[in-house]
């Protein structure tokens, strides 16, 4: 099990049902997080103001999908659900369980390498798609594959 998945497993151990275990995990950011961070570094407050345009739309999409409105989070996958954890702003590591999402509530997941930032697109059963910026070192492509397999198995 990868380091992030081990950390998630330790943080959610008391929430796991008998026979359930964390099989994959990846850290993600809400859409626009990396762009906003880069803009702040390059243009200070003016850059941040420009980069923050469109964030209300992102917040509305995240809310409609039932995702928490967090800049940085970690997704932990089991054969039954996805754990969503809030990340530490300082270390970027998962620190607190925020919610769980049943696999029945997720219709589809896909991964795109992206030009600069890899992305996960999670489509909920209500049809709302959430775009998340992935952290390459956590192998988000493998997480997406594992989630897709479990969505298919859960639907069968």
C-alpha positions in Angstrom: 0.0 0.0 0.0 1.3 3.4 -0.9 2.3 5.9 1.8 -0.8 8.2 1.3 -3.1 5.1 1.5 -1.4 3.9 4.7 -1.9 7.4 6.3 -5.6 7.4 5.2 -6.1 3.9 6.6 -4.7 5.0 10.0 -6.9 8.1 10.1 -10.1 6.3 9.2 -9.4 3.0 11.0 -12.3 3.5 13.5 -14.7 4.1 10.6 -13.9 0.9 8.6 -16.5 -1.8 8.6 -15.4 -5.5 9.1 -13.6 -6.7 6.0 -13.2 -3.2 4.6 -9.8 -1.7 3.9 -8.3 1.3 2.2 -6.9 0.1 -1.2 -5.9 3.4 -2.8 -5.6 7.1 -2.0 -4.6 10.3 -3.8 -4.3 13.9 -2.8 -6.3 16.4 -4.9 -7.0 20.1 -5.0 -10.2 21.9 -5.9 -10.1 23.2 -9.5 -8.2 26.4 -9.8 -6.1 26.0 -6.6 -2.8 25.6 -8.4 -3.6 28.4 -10.9 -4.4 30.7 -8.0 -1.3 29.8 -6.1 0.9 30.5 -9.1 -0.9 33.8 -9.8 -0.4 34.9 -6.2 3.3 34.2 -6.5 3.6 36.0 -9.8 1.2 38.9 -9.3 0.5 39.2 -5.6 -3.0 40.4 -4.8 -3.8 41.5 -8.3 -2.8 38.1 -9.6 -4.9 36.4 -6.9 -7.9 38.5 -7.8 -7.6 37.6 -11.5 -7.2 33.9 -10.7 -10.1 33.8 -8.3 -12.6 34.7 -11.0 -14.7 31.7 -11.7 -14.3 30.3 -8.1 -18.0 30.9 -7.3 -18.9 28.6 -10.2 -16.5 26.0 -9.0 -18.0 26.2 -5.5 -21.5 25.8 -6.9 -20.5 22.7 -8.8 -18.7 21.2 -5.8 -21.7 21.8 -3.6 -24.1 20.3 -6.2 -22.0 17.2 -6.4 -22.0 16.8 -2.7 -18.2 17.3 -2.3 -16.9 19.4 0.6 -15.6 22.9 -0.4 -12.0 22.3 0.4 -8.9 23.6 -1.4 -6.8 20.5 -0.5 -8.2 17.1 0.2 -7.3 13.4 0.1 -9.5 10.7 -1.4 -9.2 7.3 0.2 -10.8 4.3 -1.6 -12.3 1.1 -0.2 -14.5 -1.5 -2.0 -17.6 0.3 -0.6 -16.9 4.0 -0.5 -14.6 7.0 -0.8 -13.3 8.8 2.3 -12.8 12.5 1.9 -10.2 14.0 4.2 -9.1 17.6 4.8 -5.4 18.1 4.2 -3.1 20.1 6.4 -2.3 23.5 4.8 1.3 23.2 6.1 2.2 19.7 5.2 -0.3 18.8 2.5 -0.9 15.5 4.3 -4.4 14.3 5.2 -5.4 15.1 8.8 -9.2 15.0 9.3 -12.1 12.9 7.9 -14.7 15.2 6.5 -17.1 12.8 4.8 -17.7 9.6 3.0 -19.2 9.0 -0.4 -20.8 5.7 -1.3 -19.7 4.1 -4.5 -23.4 4.1 -5.5 -23.3 7.9 -5.6 -20.4 7.9 -8.1 -21.3 7.3 -11.7 -17.9 7.6 -13.4 -14.3 8.7 -12.9 -11.7 9.6 -15.5 -8.1 10.7 -15.4 -6.4 13.2 -17.7 -2.6 13.8 -17.7 -3.2 17.5 -18.4 -0.6 19.9 -19.8 0.7 21.1 -16.4 -1.5 19.5 -13.8 -3.0 16.0 -13.9 -6.8 16.0 -13.4 -9.5 13.7 -12.0 -13.0 14.1 -13.2 -15.6 12.6 -10.9 -19.2 12.4 -12.2 -21.7 11.8 -9.5 -24.9 9.8 -10.0 -26.9 13.1 -10.2 -24.9 13.9 -13.3 -22.7 16.7 -11.8 -19.0 16.4 -12.7 -16.3 17.7 -10.3 -12.9 18.5 -11.7 -10.0 18.0 -9.3 -6.4 18.8 -9.7 -4.3 15.8 -8.8 -0.9 15.4 -7.2 1.3 13.5 -9.6 3.4 11.8 -7.0 0.3 10.0 -5.6 -0.3 8.3 -8.9 -3.8 9.6 -9.5 -4.1 7.5 -12.7 -3.9 4.4 -10.6 -6.4 5.8 -8.1 -8.8 6.5 -11.0 -8.4 3.0 -12.4 -9.0 1.4 -9.0 -12.1 3.6 -8.4 -13.5 2.8 -11.9 -13.1 -0.9 -11.3 -14.9 -0.6 -8.0 -17.7 1.5 -9.4 -18.3 -1.2 -12.1 -18.2 -4.0 -9.5 -20.5 -2.1 -7.2 -23.0 -1.5 -10.0 -23.1 -5.2 -11.0 
